[in-house]
Amino acid sequence: MTYYEHLTALFKDCRLQHTYLKTMKNIIVDLDNTLWDFASVFEERLKKAAPTIPPMTEWQWDFYKDHIGLEQLHNIINSIHIEQDRFKPFPSAKWFLDSLFERGFEIIIASHRHVDSREATLYFLDKNDLPYTDLHISNDKTVLFDISDAIIDDAPILLDEAKNKGLIRTGLRYPWNKHIEHPLFECLEDVLQYLLQELNLGVE
């Protein structure tokens, strides 16, 4: 049972449950391209399967469509996630998460990935001493929006949806999101500064 499933079980009154969860300071933190360099591993494996794939510097969100089928693309993504425990986080990932925890935030690590990768993902987080409250693995992060204050992610569509729901949203800047109108930054240090400012908690 996950952290939020446990909380749900504690409250039979849905209104009470929602009120309690909303009073907590919850931040959704993406995994791929936020806490570790998924894109570089992805690019390397993509080029082996589809040599015509453009370089990462030219990637848009749908860059793959003329080069590789969706099923093969998903198989490559899943193969990386299954091996999640082999990879290292960004150097500042632990510092970033520690900084949020020190300020009383509940951290929901959320990732679009197959449930078969859950064990490797948990091992990756624990092996690298990355603190978190809950791990949410599914194809829909928006189910977390109603109980969350902010989201850190690189996906343009998800950031758009978060904006529409009134969440504070930010993330790291990449070729596929650099043209969108969201507050994106080059490093997690700057992401943290922005979050603290938006949440009126002061800056480092």
Secondary structure as UniProt FT lines:
FT   HELIX           3..10
FT   HELIX           14..23
FT   STRAND          26..30
FT   TURN            33..35
FT   HELIX           38..49
FT   TURN            51..52
FT   HELIX           56..58
FT   TURN            61..67
FT   HELIX           70..82
FT   HELIX           84..86
FT   TURN            91..92
FT   HELIX           93..102
FT   TURN            103..104
FT   STRAND          106..111
FT   HELIX           115..117
FT   HELIX           118..127
FT   TURN            128..129
FT   STRAND          134..137
FT   HELIX           141..147
FT   STRAND          150..152
FT   HELIX           156..164
FT   TURN            165..166
FT   STRAND          168..172
FT   TURN            175..179
FT   STRAND          184..185
FT   HELIX           188..198
FT   TURN            199..200
//
